Amino acid sequence: TQSTNAFSCGTTSSVPAVIVQKSTITSSCSSTGSVTSCSTITATTGANPVLMGFTGACSKGTAGTLFANFEIDDALQLGTDGASLGFTAAGVICDFTYLSADLTAASHTFEITVDSNDANTAQYACGAAGNCTFWVQEIID
């Protein structure tokens, strides 16, 4: 015999609303040893957190480290270096996200940046190989 169990999450509530804005990056953005801004989105949010993300191709001139980071109002969100993405090949598909703390209700500037750990170029290889997408989603609860 098969047993049937009811599943309940407690009280019923509506799904939180979200506002999504995206930027399609159609050309490569690269850095050699310094933080470079690759795409910017300006959006007005409430006093809520945002989820920021990137999907596309990443490349490093030689095996090494590409540092990915997000900025909100010119403040780096993942520390000075950013998230370390190590490579053993010339290029890979990369996809990463970041959830911010609550922002103030105001207009904000969101950016995605790239940096290299050495004199070899690190880049988001967008364009001929395929476009990349940078997006910001406000989480409204």
Residue pairs with C-beta under 8 A, 6 or more apart in sequence:
16 139
16 140
16 141
17 140
18 137
18 138
18 139
18 140
19 43
19 45
19 137
19 138
19 140
20 135
20 136
20 137
21 41
21 43
21 135
21 136
21 137
22 41
22 133
22 134
22 135
22 136
23 39
23 40
23 41
23 133
23 134
23 135
24 131
24 132
24 133
25 38
25 39
25 56
25 124
25 126
25 131
25 132
25 133
25 134
26 126
26 127
26 131
27 126
27 127
28 123
28 124
28 125
28 126
28 127
29 36
29 38
29 39
29 114
29 123
29 124
29 126
30 36
30 114
30 121
30 122
30 123
30 124
31 113
31 114
31 115
31 116
31 121
31 122
31 123
32 116
32 119
32 120
32 121
32 122
33 115
33 116
33 118
33 119
34 115
35 67
35 69
35 76
35 82
35 113
35 114
35 115
36 113
36 114
36 115
37 71
37 111
37 112
37 113
38 111
38 112
38 113
38 114
38 124
38 134
39 111
39 112
39 134
40 109
40 110
40 111
41 109
41 110
41 111
41 134
41 135
41 136
42 107
42 108
42 109
42 110
43 107
43 108
43 110
43 136
43 138
44 106
44 107
44 108
45 103
45 105
45 106
45 108
45 138
46 105
46 138
46 140
47 102
47 103
47 104
47 105
48 102
48 103
48 138
48 139
48 140
48 141
49 99
49 100
49 101
49 102
49 103
49 138
49 139
50 72
50 99
50 100
50 103
50 108
50 110
50 136
50 137
50 138
50 139
51 97
51 98
51 99
51 100
51 136
51 137
51 139
52 70
52 77
52 97
52 98
52 99
52 100
52 110
52 112
52 134
52 135
52 136
52 137
53 95
53 96
53 97
53 98
53 133
53 134
53 135
53 137
54 68
54 94
54 95
54 96
54 97
54 112
54 124
54 132
54 133
54 134
54 135
55 93
55 94
55 95
55 132
55 133
56 93
56 94
56 95
56 124
56 125
56 126
56 130
56 131
56 132
56 133
57 91
57 92
57 93
57 94
57 124
57 125
57 126
57 129
57 130
57 132
58 66
58 68
58 85
58 87
58 91
58 92
58 93
58 94
58 122
58 123
58 124
58 125
59 66
59 87
59 90
59 91
59 92
59 122
59 123
59 124
59 125
60 66
60 87
60 90
60 91
60 116
60 120
60 121
60 122
60 123
61 120
61 121
61 122
62 120
63 86
63 87
63 88
63 89
64 86
64 87
64 116
64 117
64 118
64 120
64 122
65 84
65 85
65 86
65 87
65 116
65 117
65 118
65 122
66 84
66 85
66 86
66 87
66 114
66 115
66 116
66 122
66 123
67 81
67 82
67 83
67 84
67 85
67 114
67 115
67 116
67 117
67 122
68 78
68 82
68 83
68 85
68 94
68 96
68 112
68 113
68 114
69 76
69 77
69 78
69 79
69 81
69 82
69 83
69 112
69 113
69 114
69 115
70 76
70 77
70 78
70 98
70 110
70 111
70 112
70 113
71 77
71 109
71 110
71 111
71 112
71 113
72 100
72 103
72 108
72 109
72 110
73 108
73 109
74 109
74 111
76 82
76 113
77 98
77 100
78 98
81 115
82 113
82 115
83 96
84 117
85 94
85 96
91 125
91 129
99 139
110 136
112 124
112 134
114 122
114 123
114 124
115 122
116 122
124 132
126 132
